[in-house]
Structures are given as structure tokens and as C-alpha cells.
Amino acid sequence: MENRTRNLVSAVWMGVGVACATGCTVGQGLFAVSTVSGIDLRQRVTASEQRLADDRKQSDDDNAQLRRSVLDLSDQIEALRNEVVTMRGQNERLANDVADMRRSQKDMTQAVDARPRRFDSAKVTMDGKEFVAEPAEKQEFDAALATYRRGDIAGAQTGFVSFMKRYPQSGYKPSALFWLGNAQYALRNYRDAEANFRALVMAEPGHLRAPEALLSVANCQVELMDVKSARKTFEDLAKAYPQSEAAAVARERRARLR
């Protein structure tokens, strides 16, 4: 009995020793593994922090470059605006200078044009109308009228047309229209003759030649076989100028129309 007890105690102590030896070995292994994992983790964290720092630095550099680019662009835009303002001011000054030059040129031209009129123009009377005419103007009208009276009808037509082109605002114009119409009527150019007679009446219905011109309008319409219009023109003439010789002729010719 005593021997069995002694053997049992020995076995227990041997088990305890084995357990202690085994436990110590496992603990040492676990500690070694834990130490390696911690070092690796720290290295990874350090690498990540370095990458973040590098990325942050690169981002800061990029932002700084972008800000410099934006500032440069703003400076360029401001410079362009200043150039535009300067150019606008120059254009306005140039436009004003051109306008001043044109006004000066116009004033000089008017002065030059008016100078011979002051010294050479004179009052004339034609068909009861008094007005101022230049010597060359009077000479050209008189020449065209003299050509008509000599019987050179075609030459007179050319002369009166040329006169009105050269002096469109002339006081001779109503008389020139009247004689041009007569020349065209004689040349059987009835439509142009009617237009010129009518232009005289419409421009100056109180002109001395207006009743006769309206009678000539009706005569042109008769020649053009437009009897209806001729009858109406004769009636208008008799109403507008009832005391004129042309009105008496108009009443007589209207009575003969069929």
C-alpha cells in the first residue's frame, strides 16, 4: 500500500513536470509570433503614413500650381480688359476726329459752292415766277428753249433733259418740264410727255403753265386712245382752272369726244 502511494505521487510529479515543460514551450512560440506580427504591422502603418504624407505633399504642390495658374490667368484677363478699354477710347477719339474732318470738309464744300452764287447769281423771272439762278444755269435753259423754237425738237429734248439733271432744284424746272413735254409730244412720245406735264401740275399747281400742262395731259391720253381718262382730265381742268383759256378748250374738246 505504501509503495503504491509512493508510485502514484511520483507519477503526478512527473506529469506536472511534463506539463510545465510543454506550457513553457508553447508560450514562448506564441510570444515569438506576436512579436513578428507587431513589427510587420508597424512597418505597414509607417509605409501607409509615408504614402499619405507623399500624397498630401503632391496635392499641396498641385494646388499651389493651380492657384498660380489661376492668378496668371486673372492677370491676363485684366490686361486684356485694359487693352479693350484703351482701344475703345482710341476708336471713339478716331471716330470723333473723322466726324470733325467730315464736318469741316462739308463746311468748306458748302462755302466753296456758295461763294460763286453770292457773286454771280441773279434774280430772273420765267413764266411769272421769280427766283435766283446762276449765269450758267440761265444760259443752259435759254439755249434749250432756243433750240426748241428753232424747230430742232430732238435737240431741245436732249437739252432739257440735260438741264434738269444738272440743276434738279432749279427755279426753271416747271418751265423745263413744260417744254420738255411739248418736245416729247411733238416726237410722239406721248407717255413720257404725259408724265412730265403731270409732274409740273403736281409739283406746282399754281404755276402759270399748269392749266396748259393739264390740257396737254388730256391730249396725250387722247393720242393714246384712253378716251375715258381724257374725258376725266378735261373735267378736272375745267373745275380746277375754270377761268383759264385752257379750261375753255377743254370743255370744247370734251364735247367732241365719243
C-alpha positions in Angstrom: 0.0 0.0 0.0 2.7 2.4 0.9 4.6 1.5 -2.3 1.5 2.2 -4.5 1.1 5.6 -2.8 4.7 6.4 -3.4 4.5 5.4 -7.1 1.3 7.5 -7.6 3.0 10.6 -6.2 6.0 10.1 -8.4 3.7 9.8 -11.4 1.9 13.0 -10.5 5.1 14.9 -10.2 6.4 13.6 -13.5 3.1 14.8 -15.1 3.4 18.2 -13.6 7.0 18.5 -14.9 5.9 17.5 -18.4 3.1 20.0 -18.3 5.3 22.7 -17.2 7.8 21.9 -19.9 5.2 21.8 -22.6 3.5 25.0 -21.4 6.6 27.0 -21.4 7.5 25.9 -25.0 4.0 26.9 -26.3 4.1 30.3 -24.6 7.5 31.1 -26.0 6.2 30.3 -29.5 3.1 32.4 -29.2 5.2 35.4 -27.9 7.6 35.0 -30.9 4.7 35.0 -33.4 3.1 38.0 -31.7 6.4 39.9 -31.8 6.8 39.3 -35.6 3.2 40.4 -36.4 3.6 43.6 -34.4 6.8 44.6 -36.3 5.2 43.9 -39.6 2.1 45.9 -38.7 4.2 48.8 -37.6 6.1 48.7 -40.9 2.9 48.7 -42.8 1.5 51.6 -40.8 4.7 53.5 -41.3 4.6 52.8 -45.1 1.0 53.9 -45.3 1.7 57.1 -43.3 4.6 57.8 -45.6 2.4 57.3 -48.7 -0.3 59.6 -47.2 2.4 62.2 -46.5 3.7 62.0 -50.0 0.2 62.2 -51.5 -0.6 65.2 -49.3 2.6 66.9 -50.4 1.9 66.2 -54.1 -1.7 67.5 -53.6 -0.4 70.7 -51.9 2.1 71.2 -54.8 -0.7 70.7 -57.4 -3.0 73.1 -55.5 -0.2 75.7 -55.4 0.5 75.3 -59.1 -3.3 75.6 -59.8 -3.5 78.8 -57.7 -0.6 80.2 -59.6 -2.2 79.3 -62.9 -5.5 80.9 -61.9 -3.7 84.1 -60.8 -1.8 84.2 -64.0 -5.0 83.8 -66.0 -6.7 86.5 -63.9 -3.8 88.9 -64.7 -4.0 88.1 -68.4 -7.8 88.7 -68.4 -7.3 92.0 -66.6 -4.6 93.0 -69.0 -6.9 92.2 -72.0 -9.7 94.2 -70.4 -7.4 97.2 -70.1 -6.4 96.8 -73.7 -10.0 96.7 -74.8 -10.8 99.8 -72.8 -7.8 101.6 -74.3 -8.8 100.5 -77.9 -12.4 101.7 -77.3 -11.1 105.0 -76.2 -8.9 105.2 -79.3 -11.7 104.2 -81.6 -14.0 106.9 -80.1 -11.4 109.5 -80.5 -10.7 108.4 -84.1 -14.5 108.4 -84.8 -14.8 111.9 -83.4 -11.8 113.1 -85.4 -13.3 111.6 -88.6 -16.6 113.2 -87.9 -14.9 116.6 -87.3 -13.0 116.2 -90.5 -16.2 115.4 -92.4 -18.0 118.4 -90.9 -15.1 120.6 -91.8 -14.9 119.3 -95.3 -18.7 119.7 -95.7 -18.5 123.3 -94.4 -15.6 124.0 -96.8 -17.5 122.5 -99.7 -20.6 124.5 -98.9 -18.6 127.6 -98.6 -16.9 127.0 -102.0 -20.3 126.2 -103.6 -21.9 129.2 -102.1 -19.2 131.7 -103.0 -19.8 131.9 -106.7 -23.6 132.1 -106.1 -23.2 135.1 -103.9 -21.2 136.9 -106.5 -22.7 135.6 -109.8 -26.3 134.6 -109.1 -29.1 136.9 -110.0 -32.8 137.1 -109.9 -34.7 136.1 -113.0 -38.3 135.7 -114.0 -39.8 132.9 -116.0 -43.5 132.2 -116.7 -44.5 134.6 -113.9 -42.1 133.0 -111.3 -39.2 135.0 -109.8 -36.2 133.1 -108.5 -32.4 133.2 -108.3 -30.3 131.5 -110.9 -26.7 131.2 -111.8 -25.5 132.6 -115.1 -24.6 129.1 -116.4 -28.0 127.8 -115.3 -29.8 130.6 -117.1 -27.6 130.2 -120.2 -28.3 126.4 -120.4 -32.1 126.8 -120.1 -32.2 129.6 -122.7 -30.2 127.5 -125.1 -32.5 124.5 -124.8 -35.6 126.8 -125.3 -34.0 128.5 -128.3 -33.3 125.0 -129.8 -37.0 124.2 -129.4 -38.1 127.4 -131.0 -35.7 126.9 -134.0 -37.6 123.6 -134.7 -34.9 121.2 -133.5 -37.3 119.2 -131.4 -34.9 116.3 -130.7 -32.1 118.6 -129.8 -34.4 120.5 -127.4 -35.5 117.3 -125.8 -31.8 116.4 -125.1 -31.1 119.9 -123.9 -34.0 120.0 -121.4 -33.2 116.5 -120.0 -29.5 117.5 -119.5 -30.6 120.8 -117.9 -32.8 119.0 -115.3 -30.1 116.5 -114.5 -27.6 119.3 -113.9 -30.0 121.6 -112.0 -32.6 119.3 -110.3 -33.7 122.1 -107.9 -33.7 124.9 -110.3 -36.4 127.5 -110.4 -36.6 126.9 -114.1 -37.7 123.3 -113.5 -41.5 123.7 -114.0 -40.9 125.6 -117.3 -38.3 123.0 -118.3 -40.9 120.2 -117.7 -43.5 122.0 -119.8 -41.2 122.5 -122.8 -39.7 119.0 -122.5 -43.3 117.6 -122.5 -44.0 119.6 -125.7 -40.9 118.3 -127.4 -41.8 114.7 -126.5 -45.4 115.3 -127.7 -44.1 116.6 -131.0 -41.9 113.5 -131.2 -45.0 111.3 -130.5 -43.5 110.1 -127.2 -46.9 110.5 -125.5 -46.3 108.5 -122.4 -43.2 110.5 -121.3 -44.8 113.7 -122.3 -47.9 112.9 -120.2 -45.6 112.1 -117.2 -43.7 115.4 -117.5 -46.9 117.5 -117.9 -48.4 115.8 -114.9 -45.2 116.3 -112.8 -45.5 120.0 -113.4 -49.1 120.2 -112.3 -48.5 118.1 -109.2 -45.3 120.0 -108.2 -46.7 123.5 -108.7 -50.5 123.5 -109.3 -50.4 127.3 -109.1 -47.8 127.7 -111.9 -48.7 129.9 -114.9 -48.3 126.9 -117.2 -50.2 124.4 -115.0 -53.6 124.7 -116.8 -52.0 124.3 -120.2 -50.0 121.4 -118.9 -53.1 119.7 -117.7 -54.7 120.2 -121.1 -51.7 118.6 -122.7 -52.1 115.6 -120.3 -55.6 115.1 -121.8 -54.3 115.5 -125.3 -51.7 112.8 -124.6 -54.4 110.5 -123.3 -56.5 111.1 -126.5 -53.4 110.1 -128.6 -53.0 107.0 -126.5 -56.7 106.1 -127.2 -57.5 106.4 -123.5 -60.7 108.4 -124.0 -62.1 107.7 -120.6 -59.1 109.2 -118.8 -59.0 112.1 -121.3 -62.6 113.0 -120.5 -61.9 112.9 -116.8 -58.8 115.1 -117.2 -60.9 117.7 -119.2 -63.4 117.8 -116.4 -60.7 118.2 -113.8 -59.2 121.0 -115.8 -62.5 122.9 -116.1 -63.1 122.6 -112.3 -59.6 123.5 -111.2 -59.0 126.4 -113.6 -62.5 127.5 -114.7 -61.4 131.0 -115.9 -58.4 129.9 -117.9 -58.2 129.6 -121.7 -57.2 126.0 -121.3 -60.5 125.3 -119.5 -62.5 126.7 -122.4 -60.6 124.5 -124.8 -61.1 121.5 -122.5 -64.9 122.0 -122.4 -65.0 122.2 -126.2 -62.8 119.1 -126.8 -64.7 117.1 -124.2 -67.9 117.8 -126.0 -66.4 116.3 -129.2 -65.2 113.1 -127.5 -67.2 110.0 -128.3 
